Amino acid sequence: MKINIQKNEKEVVVTLSGELDTVATTQMTEELNRVTDLTDQRLVIDCKDLEYISSSGLRFFMQLKRSSEQRGGSIQLRHLNEDVQEIFRLSGFHHIFDIQ
């Protein structure tokens, strides 16, 4: 799992690539929590290169959403591939997240 974080005046864009599984979520949690701790801006998660997401990855997104919203921010997911979209749909997460 690779992560790239870019900040601008309006939002923080996090680009994910690889597989978001148990090992990756453990590695990413600390880094992304620092981002949400520092901002009340919109957090954009660009998933164009995200190949797979496990249930622990979905749980990670929920925790990230809660953390961001507690600070007055929001989360938007972008560019989900068909497989990841299907996982979000089957889990009902497509109703919870702003997916573009």
N, CA, C and O atoms as a printed pandas DataFrame, in Angstrom:
     atom_number atom_name residue_name chain_id  residue_number  x_coord  y_coord  z_coord
0              1         N          MET        A               1    0.851   -1.171    0.000
1              2        CA          MET        A               1    0.000    0.000    0.000
2              3         C          MET        A               1    0.892    1.228    0.000
3              4         O          MET        A               1    1.810    1.351    0.811
4              5         N          LYS        A               2    0.609    2.118   -0.911
5              6        CA          LYS        A               2    1.307    3.402   -0.969
6              7         C          LYS        A               2    0.297    4.503   -0.731
7              8         O          LYS        A               2   -0.872    4.388   -1.100
8              9         N          ILE        A               3    0.765    5.569   -0.110
9             10        CA          ILE        A               3   -0.102    6.707    0.191
10            11         C          ILE        A               3    0.645    7.986   -0.165
11            12         O          ILE        A               3    1.835    8.131    0.113
12            13         N          ASN        A               4   -0.078    8.903   -0.783
13            14        CA          ASN        A               4    0.470   10.215   -1.116
14            15         C          ASN        A               4   -0.501   11.256   -0.587
15            16         O          ASN        A               4   -1.701   11.181   -0.854
16            17         N          ILE        A               5    0.010   12.227    0.163
17            18        CA          ILE        A               5   -0.839   13.250    0.764
18            19         C          ILE        A               5   -0.431   14.618    0.234
19            20         O          ILE        A               5    0.738   15.000    0.289
20            21         N          GLN        A               6   -1.422   15.351   -0.283
21            22        CA          GLN        A               6   -1.200   16.713   -0.755
22            23         C          GLN        A               6   -2.233   17.626   -0.123
23            24         O          GLN        A               6   -3.420   17.302   -0.080
24            25         N          LYS        A               7   -1.776   18.766    0.365
25            26        CA          LYS        A               7   -2.679   19.739    0.985
26            27         C          LYS        A               7   -2.726   20.989    0.131
27            28         O          LYS        A               7   -1.724   21.409   -0.446
28            29         N          ASN        A               8   -3.922   21.581    0.062
29            30        CA          ASN        A               8   -4.057   22.904   -0.529
30            31         C          ASN        A               8   -5.020   23.692    0.349
31            32         O          ASN        A               8   -5.390   23.224    1.425
32            33         N          GLU        A               9   -5.427   24.859   -0.083
33            34        CA          GLU        A               9   -6.267   25.719    0.749
34            35         C          GLU        A               9   -7.643   25.140    1.032
35            36         O          GLU        A               9   -8.216   25.401    2.090
36            37         N          LYS        A              10   -8.185   24.355    0.100
37            38        CA          LYS        A              10   -9.557   23.867    0.217
38            39         C          LYS        A              10   -9.677   22.453    0.764
39            40         O          LYS        A              10  -10.671   22.118    1.409
40            41         N          GLU        A              11   -8.665   21.618    0.510
41            42        CA          GLU        A              11   -8.809   20.211    0.852
42            43         C          GLU        A              11   -7.455   19.531    1.014
43            44         O          GLU        A              11   -6.408   20.055    0.633
44            45         N          VAL        A              12   -7.529   18.352    1.592
45            46        CA          VAL        A              12   -6.379   17.465    1.688
46            47         C          VAL        A              12   -6.701   16.271    0.803
47            48         O          VAL        A              12   -7.718   15.606    0.995
48            49         N          VAL        A              13   -5.830   16.000   -0.172
49            50        CA          VAL        A              13   -6.053   14.891   -1.097
50            51         C          VAL        A              13   -5.094   13.755   -0.741
51            52         O          VAL        A              13   -3.875   13.922   -0.734
52            53         N          VAL        A              14   -5.684   12.602   -0.449
53            54        CA          VAL        A              14   -4.911   11.411   -0.119
54            55         C          VAL        A              14   -5.109   10.417   -1.252
55            56         O          VAL        A              14   -6.231    9.982   -1.508
56            57         N          THR        A              15   -4.034   10.057   -1.927
57            58        CA          THR        A              15   -4.108    9.102   -3.024
58            59         C          THR        A              15   -3.602    7.758   -2.514
59            60         O          THR        A              15   -2.487    7.648   -2.003
60            61         N          LEU        A              16   -4.439    6.746   -2.663
61            62        CA          LEU        A              16   -4.102    5.394   -2.225
62            63         C          LEU        A              16   -3.808    4.527   -3.430
63            64         O          LEU        A              16   -4.470    4.640   -4.461
64            65         N          SER        A              17   -2.814    3.661   -3.300
65            66        CA          SER        A              17   -2.558    2.685   -4.360
66            67         C          SER        A              17   -2.144    1.369   -3.720
67            68         O          SER        A              17   -1.417    1.332   -2.728
68            69         N          GLY        A              18   -2.630    0.299   -4.318
69            70        CA          GLY        A              18   -2.335   -1.031   -3.797
70            71         C          GLY        A              18   -3.561   -1.647   -3.163
71            72         O          GLY        A              18   -4.686   -1.423   -3.611
72            73         N          GLU        A              19   -3.335   -2.436   -2.104
73            74        CA          GLU        A              19   -4.407   -3.152   -1.429
74            75         C          GLU        A              19   -4.570   -2.637   -0.013
75            76         O          GLU        A              19   -3.602   -2.552    0.742
76            77         N          LEU        A              20   -5.799   -2.292    0.346
77            78        CA          LEU        A              20   -6.097   -1.808    1.689
78            79         C          LEU        A              20   -6.635   -2.983    2.506
79            80         O          LEU        A              20   -7.841   -3.223    2.575
80            81         N          ASP        A              21   -5.698   -3.703    3.118
81            82        CA          ASP        A              21   -6.045   -4.865    3.926
82            83         C          ASP        A              21   -5.616   -4.621    5.368
83            84         O          ASP        A              21   -5.255   -3.498    5.721
84            85         N          THR        A              22   -5.650   -5.641    6.196
85            86        CA          THR        A              22   -5.344   -5.486    7.617
86            87         C          THR        A              22   -3.959   -4.907    7.849
87            88         O          THR        A              22   -3.797   -3.997    8.662
88            89         N          VAL        A              23   -2.967   -5.419    7.151
89            90        CA          VAL        A              23   -1.596   -4.932    7.323
90            91         C          VAL        A              23   -1.490   -3.472    6.906
91            92         O          VAL        A              23   -0.890   -2.665    7.615
92            93         N          ALA        A              24   -2.065   -3.133    5.768
93            94        CA          ALA        A              24   -1.985   -1.759    5.263
94            95         C          ALA        A              24   -2.722   -0.784    6.173
95            96         O          ALA        A              24   -2.235    0.325    6.396
96            97         N          THR        A              25   -3.880   -1.165    6.702
97            98        CA          THR        A              25   -4.626   -0.243    7.556
98            99         C          THR        A              25   -3.856    0.041    8.833
99           100         O          THR        A              25   -3.885    1.163    9.338
100          101         N          THR        A              26   -3.176   -0.953    9.356
101          102        CA          THR        A              26   -2.356   -0.755   10.551
102          103         C          THR        A              26   -1.255    0.260   10.265
103          104         O          THR        A              26   -0.990    1.141   11.083
104          105         N          GLN        A              27   -0.628    0.138    9.126
105          106        CA          GLN        A              27    0.453    1.039    8.752
106          107         C          GLN        A              27   -0.051    2.457    8.475
107          108         O          GLN        A              27    0.639    3.429    8.783
108          109         N          MET        A              28   -1.238    2.579    7.903
109          110        CA          MET        A              28   -1.744    3.878    7.475
110          111         C          MET        A              28   -2.473    4.652    8.566
111          112         O          MET        A              28   -2.568    5.877    8.491
112          113         N          THR        A              29   -2.979    3.972    9.557
113          114        CA          THR        A              29   -3.809    4.622   10.559
114          115         C          THR        A              29   -3.121    5.811   11.200
115          116         O          THR        A              29   -3.698    6.896   11.277
116          117         N          GLU        A              30   -1.911    5.623   11.655
117          118        CA          GLU        A              30   -1.204    6.707   12.342
118          119         C          GLU        A              30   -0.972    7.895   11.410
119          120         O          GLU        A              30   -1.188    9.043   11.797
120          121         N          GLU        A              31   -0.538    7.621   10.202
121          122        CA          GLU        A              31   -0.251    8.701    9.258
122          123         C          GLU        A              31   -1.507    9.498    8.895
123          124         O          GLU        A              31   -1.472   10.729    8.886
124          125         N          LEU        A              32   -2.606    8.816    8.599
125          126        CA          LEU        A              32   -3.822    9.526    8.220
126          127         C          LEU        A              32   -4.499   10.188    9.409
127          128         O          LEU        A              32   -5.154   11.217    9.240
128          129         N          ASN        A              33   -4.362    9.632   10.601
129          130        CA          ASN        A              33   -4.911   10.301   11.779
130          131         C          ASN        A              33   -4.213   11.631   12.021
131          132         O          ASN        A              33   -4.843   12.588   12.473
132          133         N          ARG        A              34   -2.931   11.700   11.727
133          134        CA          ARG        A              34   -2.221   12.982   11.848
134          135         C          ARG        A              34   -2.803   14.008   10.884
135          136         O          ARG        A              34   -2.909   15.186   11.225
136          137         N          VAL        A              35   -3.178   13.577    9.700
137          138        CA          VAL        A              35   -3.776   14.490    8.718
138          139         C          VAL        A              35   -5.116   14.997    9.234
139          140         O          VAL        A              35   -5.364   16.202    9.201
140          141         N          THR        A              36   -5.977   14.118    9.705
141          142        CA          THR        A              36   -7.289   14.554   10.180
142          143         C          THR        A              36   -7.167   15.357   11.465
143          144         O          THR        A              36   -8.005   16.219   11.731
144          145         N          ASP        A              37   -6.150   15.098   12.260
145          146        CA          ASP        A              37   -5.941   15.875   13.484
146          147         C          ASP        A              37   -5.583   17.324   13.175
147          148         O          ASP        A              37   -5.843   18.219   13.979
148          149         N          LEU        A              38   -4.997   17.547   12.028
149          150        CA          LEU        A              38   -4.496   18.880   11.692
150          151         C          LEU        A              38   -5.445   19.707   10.849
151          152         O          LEU        A              38   -5.166   20.874   10.577
152          153         N          THR        A              39   -6.550   19.135   10.434
153          154        CA          THR        A              39   -7.386   19.883    9.503
154          155         C          THR        A              39   -8.872   19.728    9.799
155          156         O          THR        A              39   -9.332   18.697   10.288
156          157         N          ASP        A              40   -9.599   20.787    9.485
157          158        CA          ASP        A              40  -11.058   20.719    9.505
158          159         C          ASP        A              40  -11.575   20.868    8.070
159          160         O          ASP        A              40  -12.746   21.173    7.845
160          161         N          GLN        A              41  -10.679   20.647    7.114
161          162        CA          GLN        A              41  -11.013   20.750    5.705
162          163         C          GLN        A              41  -11.631   19.452    5.198
163          164         O          GLN        A              41  -11.754   18.463    5.920
164          165         N          ARG        A              42  -12.011   19.501    3.931
165          166        CA          ARG        A              42  -12.490   18.293    3.266
166          167         C          ARG        A              42  -11.293   17.378    3.028
167          168         O          ARG        A              42  -10.228   17.825    2.602
168          169         N          LEU        A              43  -11.481   16.118    3.305
169          170        CA          LEU        A              43  -10.482   15.095    3.059
170          171         C          LEU        A              43  -10.946   14.297    1.853
171          172         O          LEU        A              43  -11.988   13.643    1.901
172          173         N          VAL        A              44  -10.186   14.346    0.782
173          174        CA          VAL        A              44  -10.515   13.633   -0.445
174          175         C          VAL        A              44   -9.618   12.403   -0.516
175          176         O          VAL        A              44   -8.392   12.508   -0.486
176          177         N          ILE        A              45  -10.247   11.244   -0.611
177          178        CA          ILE        A              45   -9.503   10.002   -0.763
178          179         C          ILE        A              45   -9.624    9.573   -2.216
179          180         O          ILE        A              45  -10.699    9.170   -2.661
180          181         N          ASP        A              46   -8.526    9.659   -2.957
181          182        CA          ASP        A              46   -8.506    9.281   -4.367
182          183         C          ASP        A              46   -8.116    7.809   -4.450
183          184         O          ASP        A              46   -7.000    7.430   -4.097
184          185         N          CYS        A              47   -9.032    7.004   -4.912
185          186        CA          CYS        A              47   -8.858    5.550   -4.925
186          187         C          CYS        A              47   -8.600    4.997   -6.322
187          188         O          CYS        A              47   -8.819    3.810   -6.567
188          189         N          LYS        A              48   -8.142    5.836   -7.232
189          190        CA          LYS        A              48   -7.987    5.387   -8.618
190          191         C          LYS        A              48   -7.013    4.215   -8.745
191          192         O          LYS        A              48   -7.141    3.406   -9.663
192          193         N          ASP        A              49   -6.047    4.115   -7.841
193          194        CA          ASP        A              49   -5.084    3.019   -7.892
194          195         C          ASP        A              49   -5.275    2.023   -6.752
195          196         O          ASP        A              49   -4.402    1.194   -6.494
196          197         N          LEU        A              50   -6.426    2.108   -6.067
197          198        CA          LEU        A              50   -6.742    1.152   -5.010
198          199         C          LEU        A              50   -7.307   -0.102   -5.668
199          200         O          LEU        A              50   -8.358   -0.055   -6.307
200          201         N          GLU        A              51   -6.607   -1.219   -5.509
201          202        CA          GLU        A              51   -6.980   -2.451   -6.194
202          203         C          GLU        A              51   -7.947   -3.314   -5.396
203          204         O          GLU        A              51   -8.731   -4.067   -5.974
204          205         N          TYR        A              52   -7.896   -3.208   -4.062
205          206        CA          TYR        A              52   -8.675   -4.104   -3.211
206          207         C          TYR        A              52   -8.897   -3.436   -1.867
207          208         O          TYR        A              52   -8.053   -2.672   -1.400
208          209         N          ILE        A              53  -10.033   -3.723   -1.246
209          210        CA          ILE        A              53  -10.297   -3.243    0.111
210          211         C          ILE        A              53  -10.945   -4.381    0.901
211          212         O          ILE        A              53  -11.914   -4.994    0.453
212          213         N          SER        A              54  -10.396   -4.647    2.074
213          214        CA          SER        A              54  -10.938   -5.695    2.946
214          215         C          SER        A              54  -11.899   -5.076    3.951
215          216         O          SER        A              54  -12.095   -3.861    3.970
216          217         N          SER        A              55  -12.493   -5.917    4.780
217          218        CA          SER        A              55  -13.399   -5.409    5.818
218          219         C          SER        A              55  -12.650   -4.504    6.794
219          220         O          SER        A              55  -13.230   -3.548    7.308
220          221         N          SER        A              56  -11.388   -4.783    7.055
221          222        CA          SER        A              56  -10.622   -3.895    7.933
222          223         C          SER        A              56  -10.369   -2.562    7.236
223          224         O          SER        A              56  -10.254   -1.535    7.905
224          225         N          GLY        A              57  -10.282   -2.556    5.915
225          226        CA          GLY        A              57  -10.160   -1.307    5.167
226          227         C          GLY        A              57  -11.426   -0.484    5.250
227          228         O          GLY        A              57  -11.369    0.739    5.380
228          229         N          LEU        A              58  -12.588   -1.154    5.175
229          230        CA          LEU        A              58  -13.862   -0.451    5.333
230          231         C          LEU        A              58  -13.978    0.141    6.733
231          232         O          LEU        A              58  -14.419    1.278    6.896
232          233         N          ARG        A              59  -13.586   -0.622    7.730
233          234        CA          ARG        A              59  -13.608   -0.131    9.112
234          235         C          ARG        A              59  -12.678    1.077    9.262
235          236         O          ARG        A              59  -12.999    2.039    9.960
236          237         N          PHE        A              60  -11.536    1.011    8.606
237          238        CA          PHE        A              60  -10.582    2.120    8.618
238          239         C          PHE        A              60  -11.224    3.388    8.045
239          240         O          PHE        A              60  -11.066    4.471    8.608
240          241         N          PHE        A              61  -11.947    3.255    6.927
241          242        CA          PHE        A              61  -12.621    4.407    6.336
242          243         C          PHE        A              61  -13.666    4.986    7.288
243          244         O          PHE        A              61  -13.809    6.205    7.387
244          245         N          MET        A              62  -14.391    4.123    7.982
245          246        CA          MET        A              62  -15.390    4.607    8.945
246          247         C          MET        A              62  -14.734    5.383   10.081
247          248         O          MET        A              62  -15.233    6.433   10.487
248          249         N          GLN        A              63  -13.622    4.872   10.592
249          250        CA          GLN        A              63  -12.912    5.563   11.666
250          251         C          GLN        A              63  -12.371    6.901   11.183
251          252         O          GLN        A              63  -12.416    7.895   11.908
252          253         N          LEU        A              64  -11.868    6.920    9.971
253          254        CA          LEU        A              64  -11.349    8.151    9.388
254          255         C          LEU        A              64  -12.471    9.170    9.203
255          256         O          LEU        A              64  -12.275   10.359    9.450
256          257         N          LYS        A              65  -13.629    8.717    8.775
257          258        CA          LYS        A              65  -14.797    9.598    8.590
258          259         C          LYS        A              65  -15.212   10.211    9.924
259          260         O          LYS        A              65  -15.421   11.420   10.019
260          261         N          ARG        A              66  -15.331    9.380   10.946
261          262        CA          ARG        A              66  -15.715    9.888   12.271
262          263         C          ARG        A              66  -14.710   10.916   12.788
263          264         O          ARG        A              66  -15.083   11.978   13.287
264          265         N          SER        A              67  -13.447   10.582   12.657
265          266        CA          SER        A              67  -12.393   11.471   13.142
266          267         C          SER        A              67  -12.432   12.813   12.422
267          268         O          SER        A              67  -12.308   13.865   13.050
268          269         N          SER        A              68  -12.604   12.773   11.118
269          270        CA          SER        A              68  -12.664   14.000   10.326
270          271         C          SER        A              68  -13.889   14.838   10.685
271          272         O          SER        A              68  -13.784   16.052   10.858
272          273         N          GLU        A              69  -15.036   14.197   10.796
273          274        CA          GLU        A              69  -16.281   14.922   11.083
274          275         C          GLU        A              69  -16.278   15.511   12.492
275          276         O          GLU        A              69  -16.889   16.555   12.719
276          277         N          GLN        A              70  -15.608   14.869   13.432
277          278        CA          GLN        A              70  -15.513   15.413   14.790
278          279         C          GLN        A              70  -14.760   16.741   14.805
279          280         O          GLN        A              70  -14.950   17.561   15.703
280          281         N          ARG        A              71  -13.918   16.943   13.817
281          282        CA          ARG        A              71  -13.136   18.179   13.723
282          283         C          ARG        A              71  -13.768   19.176   12.750
283          284         O          ARG        A              71  -13.172   20.206   12.434
284          285         N          GLY        A              72  -14.976   18.864   12.279
285          286        CA          GLY        A              72  -15.676   19.777   11.375
286          287         C          GLY        A              72  -15.344   19.576    9.916
287          288         O          GLY        A              72  -15.742   20.382    9.076
288          289         N          GLY        A              73  -14.627   18.523    9.599
289          290        CA          GLY        A              73  -14.271   18.245    8.209
290          291         C          GLY        A              73  -15.259   17.283    7.569
291          292         O          GLY        A              73  -16.280   16.931    8.161
292          293         N          SER        A              74  -14.944   16.870    6.370
293          294        CA          SER        A              74  -15.763   15.900    5.652
294          295         C          SER        A              74  -14.847   15.025    4.804
295          296         O          SER        A              74  -13.676   15.342    4.594
296          297         N          ILE        A              75  -15.406   13.923    4.325
297          298        CA          ILE        A              75  -14.636   13.011    3.476
298          299         C          ILE        A              75  -15.387   12.776    2.179
299          300         O          ILE        A              75  -16.608   12.614    2.156
300          301         N          GLN        A              76  -14.622   12.764    1.107
301          302        CA          GLN        A              76  -15.165   12.426   -0.197
302          303         C          GLN        A              76  -14.257   11.368   -0.816
303          304         O          GLN        A              76  -13.034   11.508   -0.801
304          305         N          LEU        A              77  -14.852   10.322   -1.353
305          306        CA          LEU        A              77  -14.095    9.273   -2.037
306          307         C          LEU        A              77  -14.227    9.487   -3.532
307          308         O          LEU        A              77  -15.309    9.794   -4.034
308          309         N          ARG        A              78  -13.127    9.325   -4.234
309          310        CA          ARG        A              78  -13.134    9.531   -5.688
310          311         C          ARG        A              78  -12.495    8.347   -6.410
311          312         O          ARG        A              78  -11.613    7.669   -5.883
312          313         N          HIS        A              79  -12.964    8.128   -7.612
313          314        CA          HIS        A              79  -12.358    7.206   -8.570
314          315         C          HIS        A              79  -12.274    5.765   -8.092
315          316         O          HIS        A              79  -11.250    5.115   -8.301
316          317         N          LEU        A              80  -13.315    5.250   -7.460
317          318        CA          LEU        A              80  -13.344    3.844   -7.055
318          319         C          LEU        A              80  -13.494    2.964   -8.292
319          320         O          LEU        A              80  -14.343    3.222   -9.146
320          321         N          ASN        A              81  -12.669    1.926   -8.384
321          322        CA          ASN        A              81  -12.823    1.007   -9.512
322          323         C          ASN        A              81  -14.064    0.139   -9.291
323          324         O          ASN        A              81  -14.676    0.195   -8.225
324          325         N          GLU        A              82  -14.429   -0.648  -10.276
325          326        CA          GLU        A              82  -15.668   -1.434  -10.207
326          327         C          GLU        A              82  -15.679   -2.400   -9.032
327          328         O          GLU        A              82  -16.703   -2.542   -8.363
328          329         N          ASP        A              83  -14.565   -3.062   -8.768
329          330        CA          ASP        A              83  -14.508   -4.033   -7.670
330          331         C          ASP        A              83  -14.686   -3.356   -6.319
331          332         O          ASP        A              83  -15.432   -3.844   -5.470
332          333         N          VAL        A              84  -14.014   -2.250   -6.122
333          334        CA          VAL        A              84  -14.123   -1.522   -4.857
334          335         C          VAL        A              84  -15.521   -0.919   -4.726
335          336         O          VAL        A              84  -16.094   -0.927   -3.637
336          337         N          GLN        A              85  -16.074   -0.399   -5.819
337          338        CA          GLN        A              85  -17.452    0.114   -5.788
338          339         C          GLN        A              85  -18.427   -0.975   -5.365
339          340         O          GLN        A              85  -19.350   -0.719   -4.591
340          341         N          GLU        A              86  -18.229   -2.179   -5.866
341          342        CA          GLU        A              86  -19.114   -3.288   -5.535
342          343         C          GLU        A              86  -19.029   -3.620   -4.041
343          344         O          GLU        A              86  -20.050   -3.901   -3.413
344          345         N          ILE        A              87  -17.848   -3.588   -3.481
345          346        CA          ILE        A              87  -17.687   -3.844   -2.050
346          347         C          ILE        A              87  -18.410   -2.767   -1.244
347          348         O          ILE        A              87  -19.076   -3.080   -0.257
348          349         N          PHE        A              88  -18.289   -1.512   -1.650
349          350        CA          PHE        A              88  -18.996   -0.433   -0.963
350          351         C          PHE        A              88  -20.510   -0.597   -1.089
351          352         O          PHE        A              88  -21.251   -0.332   -0.143
352          353         N          ARG        A              89  -20.955   -1.029   -2.248
353          354        CA          ARG        A              89  -22.387   -1.221   -2.459
354          355         C          ARG        A              89  -22.914   -2.373   -1.616
355          356         O          ARG        A              89  -23.944   -2.237   -0.956
356          357         N          LEU        A              90  -22.224   -3.492   -1.631
357          358        CA          LEU        A              90  -22.665   -4.677   -0.882
358          359         C          LEU        A              90  -22.671   -4.431    0.626
359          360         O          LEU        A              90  -23.504   -4.976    1.350
360          361         N          SER        A              91  -21.744   -3.615    1.085
361          362        CA          SER        A              91  -21.650   -3.331    2.524
362          363         C          SER        A              91  -22.597   -2.211    2.952
363          364         O          SER        A              91  -22.791   -1.978    4.145
364          365         N          GLY        A              92  -23.186   -1.518    1.975
365          366        CA          GLY        A              92  -24.059   -0.386    2.292
366          367         C          GLY        A              92  -23.299    0.911    2.521
367          368         O          GLY        A              92  -23.904    1.937    2.830
368          369         N          PHE        A              93  -21.986    0.876    2.374
369          370        CA          PHE        A              93  -21.164    2.061    2.603
370          371         C          PHE        A              93  -21.401    3.144    1.549
371          372         O          PHE        A              93  -21.074    4.309    1.778
372          373         N          HIS        A              94  -21.958    2.778    0.418
373          374        CA          HIS        A              94  -22.234    3.780   -0.611
374          375         C          HIS        A              94  -23.293    4.784   -0.141
375          376         O          HIS        A              94  -23.411    5.872   -0.703
376          377         N          HIS        A              95  -24.062    4.415    0.894
377          378        CA          HIS        A              95  -25.021    5.338    1.486
378          379         C          HIS        A              95  -24.392    6.237    2.549
379          380         O          HIS        A              95  -24.955    7.271    2.909
380          381         N          ILE        A              96  -23.249    5.848    3.037
381          382        CA          ILE        A              96  -22.595    6.557    4.140
382          383         C          ILE        A              96  -21.596    7.593    3.646
383          384         O          ILE        A              96  -21.429    8.650    4.255
384          385         N          PHE        A              97  -20.938    7.282    2.542
385          386        CA          PHE        A              97  -19.866    8.126    2.024
386          387         C          PHE        A              97  -20.296    8.911    0.797
387          388         O          PHE        A              97  -21.150    8.473    0.026
388          389         N          ASP        A              98  -19.690   10.074    0.634
389          390        CA          ASP        A              98  -19.828   10.877   -0.573
390          391         C          ASP        A              98  -18.850   10.289   -1.579
391          392         O          ASP        A              98  -17.640   10.468   -1.442
392          393         N          ILE        A              99  -19.360    9.587   -2.592
393          394        CA          ILE        A              99  -18.515    8.928   -3.586
394          395         C          ILE        A              99  -18.700    9.626   -4.922
395          396         O          ILE        A              99  -19.815    9.738   -5.432
396          397         N          GLN        A             100  -17.608   10.087   -5.473
397          398        CA          GLN        A             100  -17.627   10.776   -6.773
398          399         C          GLN        A             100  -16.945    9.944   -7.826
399          400         O          GLN        A             100  -16.861   10.358   -8.982
